[in-house]
Amino acid sequence: MVLPAYAGALNTANQRQTALITGASTGIGLDLARLMAADFDLIVTARNAARLEEIARELQSLHGNRVHVIPGDLARPEVPSAIWCEVERRGLRVDVLINNAGFGSYGNFAELPIQGQSELIQVNIAALTQLTKLALPQMLERKRGRIMNVASTAGFQPGPLMAVYYATKAYVISFSEAIANELNGTGVTVTCLCPGATATEFATRADMEKSRLFKMGKMKSADVALAGYKGMMNGKTMVIPGAKNWLLAESVRFAPRKLVTAIARSIQERAE
């Protein structure tokens, strides 16, 4: 695959910029790492250290870039700052931050263990917010930088049977659009990537493989990653890959909220 050349992928000294990608061991995060490795040095983080090391060897062999592995479980509140401390200890500079890590869980909220829901909020909201806060000062000082926050079309409506997940993605959308506005004119851009159903390990972990949503069709993870990458490099604030996903996100703006919620529940339910 040949990607468009972006001058922003190089520092003024004609050196590669460095991108930090969370959740880089699988799915959209991995595909973003593979897309960006030709032009960027990378810092990859996820829970699976062995898998990250394997990915680092693969990408360095193919592209001759540097891939730094910093494993960590973002469900633990202390991990975002620990990752950032390790970035600074190694003398690395983050020019691009991609907050991709996230997960969901399926079921009635009243019946789900609170620990899992708390970890979901920690990963999808708290870690994303903290890493953004840690990255921004240096980007603002340099007057350039890019941030991509991976949300979901789930964030455009309430989601019965995945109530907390949908709510976390609504936060990511709102947060991203707000700080994109605050950063206008600073040289730092914020892009919110909102995929719909995507062929990754997400559905398996969330126990959603039999839901109507995933039975209706899924986009390829590589296609979602490419749309997000292009949008980020072009400074777009919102990227919704796929015409069907875009229409879904737009249509809920005009429908009655109770109807939107009822439809969301219907497509979340099992397709027997």
C-alpha positions in Angstrom: 0.0 0.0 0.0 1.4 3.4 -1.0 0.5 6.2 1.4 0.6 9.9 0.5 3.8 11.7 1.7 3.3 14.1 4.6 5.9 16.7 5.3 4.7 16.7 8.9 6.2 13.2 9.4 9.7 14.7 9.6 11.3 17.0 12.2 13.1 20.1 11.1 16.4 18.2 11.3 15.1 15.8 8.7 14.6 13.1 11.4 11.6 11.0 11.9 9.0 12.2 14.2 7.8 9.8 17.0 4.3 8.5 17.5 3.1 6.9 20.7 0.3 4.4 20.1 -1.7 2.7 22.9 -3.4 -0.6 22.3 -0.8 -1.3 19.6 -0.7 -5.1 19.9 -3.9 -5.9 17.9 -6.7 -4.4 15.7 -6.8 -0.7 14.7 -3.7 0.1 16.9 -1.6 -2.5 15.2 -2.7 -1.4 11.8 -1.9 2.2 12.6 1.5 1.1 13.7 2.1 -0.8 10.4 0.8 2.2 8.4 3.0 4.7 10.2 6.2 2.7 10.5 7.4 3.8 7.1 7.5 7.5 8.1 7.6 7.5 11.9 9.6 6.1 14.8 7.1 4.5 17.2 6.5 4.0 20.9 4.1 1.0 21.2 2.2 0.1 24.4 -0.3 -2.6 25.4 -0.5 -5.3 28.0 1.1 -8.0 26.0 4.9 -7.3 26.2 5.9 -10.4 24.1 3.6 -9.4 21.3 4.8 -5.8 21.3 8.4 -7.1 21.0 7.5 -9.2 18.1 5.8 -6.3 16.4 8.8 -4.1 17.0 11.1 -6.6 15.4 8.8 -6.9 12.4 8.4 -3.2 11.8 12.1 -2.3 12.3 13.1 -5.1 9.9 10.7 -3.8 7.2 11.2 -0.1 7.6 14.4 0.6 9.4 12.7 2.8 11.9 13.0 2.6 15.7 10.2 1.0 17.6 10.3 1.4 21.4 8.3 -1.0 23.5 6.8 0.2 26.8 4.2 -2.4 28.0 1.6 -1.5 30.5 -2.0 -2.1 31.6 -4.0 1.1 31.3 -6.7 -0.3 33.5 -4.4 0.4 36.4 -4.6 4.1 37.3 -0.9 4.6 37.9 0.1 3.2 34.4 -0.4 6.3 32.2 2.0 8.4 34.2 4.4 5.4 34.5 4.4 5.1 30.7 5.1 8.8 30.3 7.9 8.7 32.9 9.5 5.9 30.9 9.2 7.9 27.7 11.0 10.8 29.3 13.6 8.5 31.0 14.5 7.2 27.5 14.8 10.8 26.2 12.0 10.3 23.6 9.8 13.0 22.2 6.2 12.4 21.4 5.2 14.3 18.2 2.0 12.2 17.7 -0.2 10.7 20.4 -2.7 8.0 19.4 -5.1 7.1 22.2 -6.4 3.8 20.7 -6.6 1.5 23.7 -10.2 0.7 24.8 -12.6 -2.2 25.4 -16.3 -2.9 26.0 -18.4 -5.3 27.9 -21.9 -6.7 27.1 -24.9 -7.1 29.4 -27.4 -5.3 31.6 -25.5 -2.8 33.7 -27.2 -4.0 37.0 -25.8 -7.5 36.4 -22.2 -6.7 35.3 -19.4 -6.7 37.9 -18.5 -3.2 39.0 -14.7 -3.9 38.7 -15.0 -4.5 35.0 -17.0 -1.3 34.4 -14.6 0.7 36.5 -11.7 -0.6 34.5 -13.5 0.2 31.3 -13.9 3.8 32.4 -10.2 3.9 33.5 -9.0 2.7 30.1 -11.5 4.5 27.8 -11.7 7.8 29.6 -9.2 8.3 32.4 -6.0 7.0 30.7 -6.9 8.8 27.4 -7.4 12.1 29.3 -4.2 11.7 31.3 -2.0 10.9 28.4 -3.4 13.8 26.4 -2.7 16.1 29.3 0.9 14.8 29.6 1.6 15.1 25.9 0.1 18.6 25.3 2.6 20.9 27.1 5.6 19.8 25.0 3.5 19.9 21.8 2.3 23.4 22.6 5.9 24.5 23.4 7.0 23.2 20.0 3.9 24.7 18.3 3.2 21.4 16.5 1.7 18.0 17.3 -1.1 15.6 16.5 -3.4 13.7 18.8 -5.9 11.0 17.7 -8.5 9.8 20.1 -10.3 6.6 19.0 -14.0 6.8 19.9 -16.8 5.0 18.1 -20.1 5.6 16.4 -21.4 4.2 19.7 -20.7 7.6 21.2 -23.5 9.3 19.2 -26.3 7.6 21.1 -27.1 5.8 24.4 -26.4 2.1 24.2 -28.5 -0.3 26.2 -26.7 -3.6 26.9 -23.4 -1.7 26.7 -24.4 1.4 28.7 -21.0 2.3 30.1 -19.0 1.6 26.9 -21.3 3.9 24.8 -21.1 6.6 27.5 -17.3 6.5 27.5 -17.2 6.9 23.8 -19.6 9.9 24.0 -17.0 11.4 26.4 -14.2 10.8 24.0 -16.1 12.6 21.2 -17.1 15.6 23.3 -13.6 15.9 24.9 -11.9 15.7 21.5 -14.1 18.2 19.8 -13.7 20.6 22.7 -10.0 20.6 23.0 -9.6 20.7 19.2 -11.4 24.0 19.4 -9.3 25.2 22.3 -6.1 24.3 20.4 -7.1 26.1 17.2 -4.2 28.1 15.9 -1.6 26.5 18.2 -0.2 24.1 15.6 -1.6 21.1 17.6 -4.5 19.3 16.0 -6.9 16.8 17.6 -8.7 14.1 15.5 -11.5 11.9 16.8 -11.8 8.6 14.9 -15.2 7.0 15.2 -15.4 3.6 13.7 -18.5 1.4 13.5 -18.4 -2.3 13.8 -14.8 -3.4 12.9 -13.2 -6.8 12.4 -10.9 -6.9 15.5 -10.7 -8.8 18.8 -13.1 -6.2 20.3 -16.2 -8.1 19.6 -14.9 -11.3 21.1 -13.7 -9.6 24.3 -17.0 -7.7 24.6 -19.0 -10.9 23.9 -20.7 -9.2 21.0 -20.0 -11.6 18.1 -23.7 -12.7 18.0 -25.2 -9.2 18.2 -27.1 -7.9 15.2 -24.7 -5.0 15.0 -21.8 -7.3 14.1 -24.0 -9.6 12.0 -24.9 -6.6 9.8 -21.3 -6.3 8.6 -17.9 -5.1 9.7 -15.2 -2.9 8.2 -11.7 -4.1 7.9 -9.4 -2.9 10.6 -6.8 -1.8 8.1 -9.4 0.4 6.2 -10.4 2.1 9.5 -6.8 2.7 10.4 -6.0 4.2 7.0 -9.0 6.6 7.2 -8.0 7.7 10.6 -4.4 8.2 9.6 -5.2 10.3 6.6 -7.7 12.3 8.6 -5.2 13.0 11.3 -2.4 14.0 8.9 -4.8 16.4 7.2 -5.9 17.9 10.5 -9.5 16.8 10.4 -11.3 17.0 13.7 -13.8 14.1 13.1 -13.3 11.0 11.0 -16.2 8.5 10.6 -15.0 5.7 8.2 -17.6 4.1 5.9 -20.7 5.6 4.3 -23.0 3.5 6.4 -21.4 4.5 9.7 -21.5 8.2 8.7 -25.2 8.0 7.9 -25.9 6.3 11.2 -24.0 8.9 13.1 -25.8 11.7 11.3 -29.3 10.2 11.5 -29.4 10.1 15.3 -29.1 13.8 15.5 -32.7 14.3 14.2 -34.6 11.3 15.6 -36.4 11.3 19.0 -34.0 10.2 21.7 -36.3 7.4 23.0 -36.5 6.0 19.4 -32.7 6.2 19.0 -32.2 4.3 22.2 -34.7 1.7 21.3 -33.0 1.1 17.9 -29.6 1.0 19.6 -30.9 -1.7 21.9 -32.4 -3.7 19.0 -29.1 -3.8 17.1 -27.2 -4.7 20.2 -29.4 -7.8 20.9 -28.4 -11.3 19.9 -29.3 -12.3 16.4 -30.4 -15.9 16.8 
